[in-house]
Amino acid sequence: MSVERIDALMMKKCFLAGAKALEARKDYINELNVFPVPDGDTGTNMTMTIMAAVREINKLQKVTVDSLCKAMSSGSLRGARGNSGVILSQIFRGFTKDLKGLEYLEVTDLGNSIRHAADTAYKAVMKPKEGTILTVIKAGAEKVVDLLMEGESGDMVSFAEEVVAYMEDTLKRTPDMLPVLKQAGVVDSGGEGLMTFVRGALAALQGKEVDLDISGVDAKASPTVTTGSSEDTADIKFGYCTEFIIMLERDQDKVEKELKAYLQDIGDCVVVVADDEIVKVHVHTNHPGLAFEKALTYGSLTSMKIDNMREEHQEKLIRDAETVAKQQAVQEAAEEPKEHKAEGFVVVSAGDGLSDIFKDLGADEVIEGGQTMNPSTEDILEAVEKVPADTVYILPNNGNIILAAEQARDLTEDKKVVVIPSANIPQGIAAMINFMPGQPIEENTRQMTEEMANVKSGQVTYAVRDTQMDGKEIRQGDYMGIADKKIAAVGKELSGVTVELIDGMIDETSELVSLYYGADVTEKDAEAVADLILKGHDDLEVEVQYGGQPVYSYFVSVE
């Protein structure tokens, strides 16, 4: 099949085919995350970015090259989520840059658009890193130059196939360019996302039958935080969450089967996992003692833990009621006219407790999302618009949101917007604490940025796959303590991993440890961790605060 030119309708078909391919493969792309954490979101971010453009395309009454390019560029720019989504939006922006006024595209137009896409994407990132999505799009641009200089024929299909093949080869080589990819045994997730889109678009150009049904995808989904079940306490049949580890003292080939059968008779939510000489057990029961007695017949016990789920549920209900009351108060306050002021704040948060902390520190608008759902450029723009101030500071509080915040800044016309590049929650809190009303913008920006850099930050979550990283053997379900983008502690016990993480962050200048506990941790457990920290460092002050963040059991800061 030979194609010398394509019109706007074929461009639309190729774009929609690429978008559909990306949406269908987003979960796989998420799993390519270097860290085995449960919130790998590259595929989700890129999909939601491109679906924002799809929504704009589907609104078009008349499809021309001009109208299509405008929809692709503006839709993806405003809908961009996460660093990968922002870079993808810049790729589309560059691709459409010089197509204005054309009725159709030929090989030269396609080649120039790919070159512009690479140039624009690279300029959008302050410190471009090779072995990423940027390298993959640059490879396409390099191949384009070679082909055009060789006097490539006018067949767009063969031209595109050669460019795509070279990009595919480059993607396969990304682990050789970025050590963390080789260590994790994956290619770059952003590069895979881009190539997934490109493969789908190429299939449409080749005349293959492609699925263009993307009506079920909600590109306007808002960042949300899961708060858990709303069941009544009376519905909790078994009241004690019981966990322990058996240190096997003799060969017990049937321990998993026998113990699981027994525990199912006295409870539910039974998990029994044997690993060499230990067995990890989890059960919900009304008789923890019976579970312990049975387990003792197989060996000695360690890491024993009993939580009263009815008590925890009541605590949660109280917190939920407080949250609803606060939300109603905020809604009522929002309906009242706000007094205009010189400066205001937009912050991204990741839990109701953390949101309350930021509001207490003076945040005008809090976008809930952060770790589990990165807000889009549009979400940030809307928040900035709501702040009645001449200057608005944005605190992304997540390294994967900084580019979207900067894109929102560049798209804002009627206010001065300053992005303080906070890469995590503790940095954002430190920045707000060090803001001084009345100081010049430049001085506040310098002071907030410098002070947040002095905060050591860490987080604790669980592994979603087996892997080896940073010299540590990690098993699915293990807790991981992460500091400075490195896995500093791994283990089966949450409190032990948390304390080990913090011990490694403390030095002779440390004075304060702040512990923000998540939705899956009780205040009692967090206080117990604080006590363990103080036992080894009685000269420190340890603060425990409710964060309410999902997925991450603890956010930690050391100052």
C-alpha positions in Angstrom: 0.0 0.0 0.0 1.4 3.4 -1.1 0.2 6.7 0.4 1.7 10.0 -0.9 -0.4 12.3 1.2 -2.9 12.2 4.0 -5.8 14.6 4.7 -7.3 15.8 8.0 -9.7 12.8 8.2 -6.8 10.3 7.9 -4.8 12.4 10.5 -7.8 12.1 12.8 -8.1 8.4 12.3 -4.4 7.9 13.0 -4.6 10.0 16.2 -7.6 8.2 17.5 -6.1 4.8 16.7 -3.0 5.8 18.7 -5.1 7.0 21.6 -7.0 3.8 21.7 -3.9 1.7 21.6 -2.4 3.7 24.5 -5.6 3.4 26.5 -5.7 -0.4 26.0 -2.1 -0.8 27.2 -2.0 1.7 30.0 -1.9 -0.9 32.8 1.1 -2.6 31.3 2.9 0.7 31.0 2.1 1.5 34.6 3.8 -1.8 35.6 7.1 -0.6 33.9 7.6 1.8 36.8 11.2 1.5 38.0 10.2 1.4 41.6 7.9 -1.5 42.5 5.5 0.8 44.2 1.7 0.5 44.0 1.1 3.9 42.3 3.0 3.5 39.1 1.0 5.8 36.9 2.8 6.6 33.6 0.3 4.8 31.5 -2.6 6.4 33.3 -1.2 9.9 33.0 -0.4 9.6 29.3 -3.8 8.1 28.6 -5.7 10.8 30.4 -3.5 13.4 28.7 -4.3 12.1 25.2 -8.0 11.6 26.0 -8.3 15.3 26.9 -7.2 15.9 23.3 -9.6 13.3 22.0 -12.5 15.1 23.7 -11.6 18.3 21.9 -11.3 16.5 18.6 -14.7 14.9 19.0 -16.2 18.4 19.5 -15.1 19.5 16.0 -18.0 20.4 13.6 -15.6 20.4 10.7 -12.4 18.5 10.6 -9.5 20.4 8.9 -5.8 20.2 9.4 -6.0 23.5 11.3 -8.8 22.6 13.6 -7.4 19.2 14.2 -4.0 20.5 15.2 -5.5 23.1 17.5 -7.6 20.4 19.3 -4.6 18.0 19.6 -2.3 20.7 21.0 -4.6 22.7 23.3 -6.5 19.6 24.5 -3.3 17.8 25.5 -1.7 20.8 27.0 -4.5 21.6 29.3 -5.2 17.9 30.1 -1.6 16.9 30.7 -1.0 14.9 33.9 2.4 13.9 35.3 5.8 14.5 33.7 5.2 11.9 31.0 1.8 13.5 30.1 3.3 17.0 30.0 6.1 15.8 27.7 3.6 14.0 25.5 1.6 17.2 25.2 4.7 19.1 24.2 5.4 16.4 21.5 1.9 17.1 20.1 2.4 20.8 20.4 5.6 20.6 18.4 4.2 18.2 15.9 1.3 20.5 15.0 3.5 23.7 15.1 4.0 24.3 11.4 1.0 22.6 9.9 -1.2 25.7 9.9 -2.8 26.4 6.5 -2.2 22.9 5.0 -4.9 20.9 3.4 -2.9 17.6 3.6 0.4 16.3 4.7 3.2 14.8 2.5 6.4 13.1 3.6 8.3 16.3 4.1 5.6 17.7 6.3 5.4 14.6 8.4 9.2 14.5 8.8 9.4 18.2 9.8 6.6 17.7 12.3 8.5 14.9 14.0 11.6 17.1 14.2 9.6 19.9 15.7 8.0 17.5 18.2 11.5 16.4 19.5 12.8 20.0 19.7 9.7 21.2 21.6 9.7 18.3 24.0 13.4 18.8 24.8 13.0 22.5 25.4 10.1 21.9 27.9 12.4 20.0 30.3 15.1 21.9 32.2 17.4 19.0 32.6 16.6 16.4 29.8 17.7 12.9 30.7 18.6 10.3 28.1 17.1 6.9 28.2 13.6 8.3 28.5 10.7 9.3 26.2 12.8 12.3 25.1 15.5 9.9 23.7 12.8 7.9 21.8 11.2 11.0 20.1 14.7 12.4 19.3 15.6 9.1 17.6 12.6 9.6 15.4 13.8 13.1 14.5 17.3 11.8 13.7 16.0 9.1 11.4 13.8 11.6 9.6 16.8 13.8 8.8 18.7 10.8 7.5 15.8 9.7 5.3 15.1 13.2 3.9 18.8 13.7 3.1 18.9 10.4 1.3 16.0 11.6 -0.9 13.4 9.3 0.5 10.5 8.6 -1.9 7.1 10.1 -1.3 5.5 7.0 0.2 4.4 8.0 3.7 3.8 4.5 4.8 7.4 3.2 4.1 8.8 6.5 5.4 6.8 6.1 8.7 7.7 2.4 9.0 11.4 3.2 8.9 11.1 6.0 11.4 9.1 3.8 13.8 11.4 0.9 13.5 14.4 3.1 14.5 12.4 4.5 17.5 11.5 0.9 18.5 15.2 -0.1 18.5 16.0 3.0 20.6 13.4 2.1 23.1 14.9 -1.4 23.5 18.2 0.3 24.2 17.0 2.6 27.0 18.1 0.3 29.8 21.7 0.7 28.4 21.4 4.4 28.8 19.8 4.6 32.2 21.2 2.3 34.9 18.0 2.3 37.0 16.1 0.8 34.0 18.7 -2.0 33.7 18.6 -2.6 37.4 14.8 -2.9 37.3 14.9 -4.9 34.1 12.4 -2.6 32.2 12.4 -0.2 29.3 11.5 3.4 29.9 7.7 3.6 30.7 7.3 7.0 29.0 9.1 5.7 25.9 6.9 2.7 25.8 3.8 4.9 26.1 4.9 7.0 23.2 5.7 4.0 21.1 2.3 2.4 22.0 0.6 5.5 20.6 2.9 5.5 17.5 2.2 1.8 16.8 -1.5 2.5 16.8 -1.3 5.5 14.6 1.0 3.6 12.1 -1.5 0.7 11.9 -4.2 3.1 10.8 -1.9 4.7 8.2 -1.1 1.2 6.9 -4.8 0.7 6.3 -5.3 -2.0 9.0 -8.6 -2.4 10.7 -8.3 -0.5 14.0 -10.6 -0.1 17.0 -11.5 3.6 17.4 -14.2 3.1 20.1 -12.9 5.2 23.1 -16.3 6.4 24.3 -15.9 4.6 27.7 -12.8 6.5 28.7 -13.4 9.5 31.1 -10.7 12.0 30.2 -12.1 14.5 32.7 -11.8 12.2 35.8 -10.8 14.3 38.8 -8.1 13.4 41.3 -9.7 11.5 44.2 -8.5 9.8 47.3 -10.0 6.5 48.3 -11.4 6.6 51.9 -12.4 2.9 52.3 -15.5 1.0 53.1 -18.6 2.7 54.6 -19.9 -0.5 56.3 -21.4 -0.2 59.7 -19.5 -1.5 62.7 -22.2 -4.1 63.3 -21.4 -5.6 59.9 -17.8 -6.5 61.0 -18.3 -10.2 61.7 -14.7 -10.8 62.9 -13.4 -8.0 65.0 -9.6 -8.5 65.4 -7.1 -8.2 62.6 -4.4 -10.7 63.6 -1.0 -11.0 62.1 2.1 -13.0 63.0 5.1 -14.9 61.7 5.9 -18.5 62.5 9.5 -19.5 62.8 9.3 -23.1 61.7 11.2 -25.5 64.0 10.7 -28.6 62.0 9.7 -29.7 58.5 6.1 -28.8 58.0 5.1 -29.6 54.4 1.4 -29.3 55.1 1.5 -26.2 57.3 0.0 -23.9 54.7 -3.0 -26.2 54.0 -3.6 -27.3 57.6 -3.3 -23.9 59.2 -5.3 -22.2 56.5 -8.1 -24.7 56.9 -8.1 -24.1 60.7 -8.1 -20.3 60.5 -11.0 -20.4 58.0 -13.1 -22.1 60.6 -12.5 -19.3 63.1 -12.3 -16.3 60.9 -12.0 -14.8 57.3 -9.6 -12.9 55.2 -7.1 -15.6 55.7 -3.6 -15.4 54.2 -1.0 -18.0 54.9 2.3 -17.7 53.0 5.2 -20.0 53.6 8.7 -18.9 52.6 11.6 -21.3 53.5 11.7 -21.4 57.3 9.0 -18.8 58.0 5.2 -18.6 57.5 3.5 -15.2 57.4 -0.1 -15.3 58.6 -3.0 -12.8 58.4 -6.6 -13.5 59.7 -9.7 -11.6 60.8 -11.1 -13.5 63.9 -12.9 -13.0 67.1 -10.4 -15.3 68.9 -6.8 -14.3 68.3 -5.6 -16.5 71.1 -6.9 -19.6 69.3 -4.9 -18.6 66.2 -1.8 -18.1 68.2 -2.2 -21.5 70.0 -2.6 -23.4 66.7 0.4 -21.6 65.2 2.6 -22.5 68.2 2.2 -26.2 67.3 4.4 -25.4 64.2 7.0 -23.3 65.8 7.8 -20.1 67.7 6.0 -16.8 66.9 7.3 -13.3 66.2 6.0 -10.0 64.8 2.6 -10.6 66.5 0.0 -7.8 66.0 -3.7 -7.5 66.9 -5.8 -4.6 65.8 -9.4 -4.0 67.0 -11.1 -3.3 63.7 -14.4 -2.2 65.3 -12.4 0.4 67.3 -10.5 1.5 64.1 -13.8 1.6 62.2 -15.3 3.9 64.8 -12.2 6.2 64.6 -12.6 6.2 60.8 -16.3 7.1 61.1 -15.4 10.0 63.4 -12.7 11.2 61.0 -15.1 10.9 58.0 -17.8 12.9 59.8 -15.2 15.6 60.6 -14.1 15.6 57.0 -17.7 16.0 55.8 -18.3 18.9 58.2 -15.1 20.6 57.0 -16.1 20.1 53.4 -19.4 21.7 54.1 -17.8 24.6 55.8 -15.4 25.0 52.9 -18.3 24.9 50.4 -20.2 27.6 52.4 -17.1 29.7 52.6 -16.5 29.3 48.9 -19.9 30.8 48.2 -19.1 33.9 50.1 -17.2 36.7 48.2 -13.5 36.5 48.9 -11.4 39.6 49.6 -8.7 40.3 47.0 -5.2 40.0 48.3 -1.6 40.3 47.1 -0.5 36.7 47.4 -2.2 33.3 47.5 -1.4 29.6 47.4 -2.4 26.5 45.4 -1.1 23.2 46.8 -1.5 19.6 45.8 -2.2 17.2 48.7 -2.6 13.5 49.1 -5.0 12.9 52.0 -7.6 14.7 54.2 -5.2 15.2 57.1 -2.5 16.7 54.9 -5.0 18.9 53.2 -6.0 20.3 56.6 -2.4 21.0 57.5 -1.9 23.0 54.3 -5.1 24.9 54.9 -4.0 25.7 58.4 -0.7 27.0 56.9 -2.7 29.4 54.6 -3.4 27.4 51.4 -6.3 29.0 49.4 -6.9 26.0 47.1 -6.0 22.4 47.8 -6.0 19.9 44.9 -6.3 16.4 46.3 -4.4 13.9 44.3 -0.7 13.8 44.5 0.8 10.3 44.8 -2.2 8.3 43.5 -3.7 10.6 40.9 -1.7 13.4 39.4 -3.8 16.5 38.7 -3.9 17.8 35.2 -2.7 21.2 34.0 -6.4 22.1 33.7 -7.0 21.2 37.3 -4.2 23.5 38.4 -5.3 26.3 36.1 -8.8 26.2 37.6 -7.5 26.3 41.1 -5.2 29.3 40.3 -8.3 31.1 38.8 -10.2 30.6 42.1 -7.5 32.3 44.2 -8.3 36.1 44.6 -4.7 37.2 44.5 -2.3 39.1 42.2 0.5 36.5 42.7 -0.2 32.8 43.2 2.4 30.4 44.5 1.9 26.7 43.3 3.3 23.9 45.5 3.1 20.6 43.4 4.4 18.5 46.4 5.3 15.7 44.0 8.2 15.5 41.5 5.8 14.1 38.9 3.5 17.2 39.0 6.1 20.0 38.7 6.0 20.1 34.9 2.2 20.3 34.9 2.4 23.2 37.4 4.9 25.0 35.2 2.7 24.4 32.2 -0.2 26.0 34.1 2.0 28.9 35.0 2.8 29.5 31.4 -0.8 29.3 30.3 -2.0 31.8 33.0 -2.4 35.4 31.6 -4.1 37.5 34.3 -2.0 36.7 37.3 1.7 36.2 38.2 2.2 32.5 39.0 5.3 31.2 40.8 6.0 27.5 41.0 7.9 26.4 44.1 9.3 23.0 42.9 8.4 21.0 46.0 9.0 17.3 45.2 7.1 15.9 48.1 4.7 16.7 51.0 7.4 17.5 53.7 9.1 19.9 51.3 5.8 21.7 50.6 5.1 22.1 54.3 8.6 23.5 54.9 8.1 25.9 52.1 4.8 27.3 53.4 6.2 27.6 56.9 9.0 29.8 55.6 6.8 32.1 53.5 6.9 35.7 54.8 3.9 37.9 54.0 5.0 41.3 52.6 8.4 40.2 51.4 9.2 40.7 47.7 8.3 37.7 45.5 11.9 37.0 44.6 12.9 36.9 48.2 10.0 34.6 49.2 10.7 32.3 46.3 14.4 32.1 47.2 13.7 31.5 50.9 11.0 28.8 50.4 13.1 27.0 47.8 16.2 27.0 50.0 14.5 26.0 53.2 12.6 23.1 51.6 15.9 21.8 50.3 17.1 21.4 53.8 14.4 18.9 54.6 15.2 15.2 54.3 12.1 13.3 53.1 11.1 9.7 53.0 8.1 7.5 52.5 7.0 3.9 53.3 4.9 1.8 51.1 4.7 -1.8 49.9 6.1 -3.6 46.9 3.8 -4.8 44.1 6.3 -7.2 42.5 9.5 -9.1 43.2 12.7 -7.3 42.2 16.3 -6.5 43.1 17.1 -2.8 43.6 19.7 -0.8 45.4 21.4 -4.0 46.6 18.2 -5.3 48.2 16.1 -8.3 47.5 12.5 -7.2 47.4 9.5 -9.6 47.5 5.9 -8.7 46.6 4.1 -7.5 49.7 7.3 -6.3 51.5 7.3 -2.9 53.1 9.8 -0.5 51.6 11.3 2.7 53.0 12.3 5.1 50.3 14.6 8.1 50.7 16.3 10.2 48.1 14.9 8.1 45.3 16.6 5.0 46.8 15.2 2.0 48.6 16.8 2.4 52.0 14.9 -0.3 54.0 13.0 -3.5 53.2 11.1 -5.9 55.4 8.0 -7.8 56.4 7.2 -5.5 59.4 5.9 -2.0 58.8 7.2 -0.5 62.1 10.7 -2.0 61.7 11.0 -0.7 58.1 9.9 2.7 59.1 12.3 3.0 62.0 15.2 1.7 59.8 14.4 4.3 57.2 14.4 7.1 59.7 17.6 5.9 61.5 19.4 6.2 58.1 18.1 9.7 57.6 19.2 11.1 61.0 22.6 12.7 61.4 24.3 14.7 64.1 22.5 17.9 63.0 19.0 16.4 63.1 16.6 17.9 65.6 13.0 17.1 64.5 11.3 14.0 63.0 7.8 14.5 61.6 5.8 11.4 61.0 2.6 11.7 58.8 0.7 8.5 59.0 -1.6 7.3 56.2 -5.1 5.9 55.9 -4.0 2.3 56.6 -2.3 3.2 59.9 -3.8 3.9 63.3 -2.7 6.7 65.6 -1.7 4.1 68.1 0.6 2.4 65.7 2.2 5.7 64.6 2.8 6.7 68.3 4.4 3.3 68.8 6.8 4.0 65.9 7.6 7.4 67.4 8.5 5.7 70.8 10.8 3.3 69.0 12.6 6.3 67.3 13.0 8.1 70.6 14.5 5.0 72.2 17.5 5.3 69.9 17.5 9.1 69.7 16.3 10.6 73.0 17.8 14.0 72.0 15.3 14.3 69.1 11.8 15.7 69.0 9.3 13.4 67.2 5.9 14.8 65.9 3.1 12.5 64.8 0.4 13.9 62.6 -2.5 12.3 60.7 -2.0 12.6 56.9 -4.7 10.2 55.7 -2.8 9.5 52.4 -3.6 6.3 50.6 -1.0 3.7 49.5 1.8 5.3 51.5 1.8 4.2 55.2 4.1 7.0 56.2 5.5 10.2 54.9 8.6 11.2 56.9 10.7 14.3 57.3 13.9 14.9 59.2 15.2 18.4 59.9 
